[in-house]
Amino acid sequence: MLKPYERIDELFRENMHIIQSSETFSFSVDALLLANFVKINKRDNRIMDLCSGNGIIPLLLSSRAAKPIDAVEIQSLLADMAERSIDMNGKSDQITMYNADIKSLKTSMKHSSYDVITVNPPYFTSNQPLKDKGPQSIARHELHIDLKGIVEACRYLITNKGRLYMVHRAERSAEVFTELHNQGFRVRRVQYVYNDTNSRTAMFIVVEAIFNSNAYADILPPFYIYKADQVYSDEMLEVYYGDNKG
């Protein structure tokens, strides 16, 4: 099942496993924070994960609700790993992975068909320095699609009053809010994520935005990954391990 340079890592809280490769890249804490931020309601019918990578977000969400989950990843190496991880965890009946370009979804998927959309998009613009155009650069730089294109795709796919969940770099938060507003989304919840309790500058933002809504935004308390002594915070231990904190 495993290919050269691949390994199986454990998702402790979910009691699941995921295939990762040293030739591509491993999921980061931002993916865990995004999945943890998502709310799934009883009335939600379908979930979509864009920029899915090796399928980490669909796997995490599948442990919380038996909703159908679709996922889209442009890189075939990552989509293949995701499909094998989905099968390994017995989730093939729930999660469907598409190796596709987000820009092509209007020709292959129905309009307004997902109640929840999650996305961990490329963080860096295409004109920022990059070493190569390998898997990590494609995932982290806007080489194939930019923030505007991603939000436009979300607008096409989301249902009325549907919820979009996104994680992004904090320094681009103003751009994130602007693009969401321009495409008819209203930010409902925002949380800034800091490396530790001594940090003055946030690393990430996680956002919940509702399509075609007049909701007001709740600014949640800061999330700290580490305590001042670089030990994981209680909140981060909860994300990793749940009630059994390691």
N, C-alpha and C positions, 0 to 999 in steps of 0.2 A: 504493500500500500504506500509506504513512504518512498520518495525519490531521493537521489543524492542531495545532501545538504539540508534535508528536512528533518524535523523533530516534532514530537508531540508534547505540547505544554498543557498544563491543567488550568481550568477555570474553577477555582476553589469554591466560590459561593454557589455556583450553579451545578457543581458536581459533574462537569463536562470536560471535554478535551478539544484541543484545536491544533491543527497542523500549521507549523511555521517553517520558514526557510531562511537560512543565512544568506542566500543569494538574492533575496528580495528585501524584505524588512519585516520586523515584528510589529504587532499592534502596540500602541502606546497608552499611557494613562488617560489621554484625552478620549479614547474610545470607551473606556470603562466609565468615565464621568458622564459622557453623553448617554449611554444606555441607562445609567443610574438615574438620570434626570427625567427620562421619559415616563409619562403617565399613560397607562392603557386602561380604557374604560370598557364596561360591558357592552356598550352599544357600538364600539369600534368593530368594523368588519374586516378591513384589510390594512396591512402595514407594508410600507415600502422603505427600503434602505438604499440610498444612493451613495456612490463612491465606496462601495462595500468592502473593498480590499479582500482579505482572506475570510470574510464572513463573520467577523467577531460580533458585530452589533446584532445581526439576526439570531445568532446562537444565544447571546445573552438575553435577548427579549423573548425568545421561544421558551425559556425556562419560567417565565412569569405569566404567560397567557397562551392559550391554545388557538391563537388567531393565525390565519394564513399570512405568511410573510414572503414578499418578493424582494429580491436584491439585485442590484445592477453594478457590475464592475467591468471596466474597459480592458483591463490587462488579463490576458488569458491565463498566465501563470497563476495569478492570484485567484481568479475565478475557479480554476481547477482545484487549487488547494481548498477553497471554500466548499466546493461540492463534495470533496472527499471527507472534510470535517463534518459537514451536514449528515452525510451517510453514516459516518463513524458514530455519531451521537444519536442515531435513529430518528433524525428530524426531516428526512426526505419527503414525508407526506405533508409537512407543515411549511418548509422553506424551499423556495425555488430561486435558484441563482441564474441570472442572465449575464452572459459575457457580451456586453453591448456598450455602445457609445450613448451617453445621456442625450446628446443632441439629436439622436435618431428616434427617441422614444415616442414622439408625436405620430410617427408612422406605424408604430407597432403596439402601442398601448392605448387604452381607452381614456378619454378625458374624464376628470373628476371621479376617479375610481379608488382612491386611497384616503382613509380617514386619518391615518398617521403616517408621516414621512420623517425619516431620520437621515441626516447627512453629516459626514465628517469630511469636508471638502478640502481641496488643495489650499494651503494657507498662504503661499507666496506667489506674487505676480510673476509672469513669464519673463520679465526683464530683470529680475533679481538673479544674482550669481548662482550657478549650479555647476556641479562637477561633470555631469553627463546627462543623458536622457534615458537612464535606466529606470527600473521599477520604482525606486524610492523618489527619484526626481519627478516622475510622472504623478506619483501620489501626492507629493508635497508642493509642486509648482503648477501654476495654471497653464500647462502646455497644451492641453486638449479642450479645456473649458474653464471659464472664469466664474467669479461669484455671480455676476449677473445672469449668465447662462444657466447656472444651477438653480437659482431662484425662479427663473422663467419656467424651467422644467417642473419644479415643484408646484408652481401655480397651475400648470396644465394638468398635473396628476391628482392634485388634492381636491377633496370634496368641499362643498360649502360648509364653513365652520370647522373644517379639518385642521389638524395641528401639525406644525412643522417644528422639528427639533434639530438644532444645529450647534456644533461646537466650532469655535474659530479662535484665532489669535486675538488677544485683547486689544492690541494696537490697531486692529482693523474693525473694531466694534462700531464706530460711526458709519463706516461703509456698509457693514452688515445691516444695521438698522435702516439706513437709507434705501438699500436695495429691497429689503422686505417691504417697507412702506410703499415704494414705487410699484410693487407687484401686487398690492392689495392685502398684504399681511399686516396684522397689528401685533406687536410684541406684547406678550402676556406675562412671561416670567423671565428674569435675567439673573444669572449668578456669575460673579467674577471669581476666578480660581487663581490662587497664589501658591507659589512654591512652598513657603513656610510663613510662620507668624511674624517673622522679622521683615518680610518682603513688603516693599511699598508699591511695587509695580505688579499688576496682575499679569499672568501668563495667558490664560484662556478666558473666554466667556462661553457659557452654555445658555441657549436661548430657546424658549417656547414661543412660537408665533401662531396666531389663529388667522385663517383666511376669511376675509369678508366679515370682520368683527369690529365692534367698538370698545373692546375690552381695554382696561388700563393696565399698565405694566406694574408688576410687583418686583422690586429689587430685593433679592434674597440676601441673607447674610453671606459674607465672604466664605469661600471654601478653601481650606488650607490642606495641602497634600502632606506636609510635614509639620511637626512641632519645631520649636526654636532649636532643639538639639538634634534635628534631622532624623528623628524617629517618626514613623508614620503617625498621623493624627488619628483620633478615634473615628472620624468620618471616613478617612481613607481606608482604614482597616475594615470598616463596615462594607465599603465598596468591594474590597478584595474577598473578604471572608464571610460577610453576613454576621449572624449572631455568634458564630464560632470564629473569633478574631485571632486566628493563627495559633 
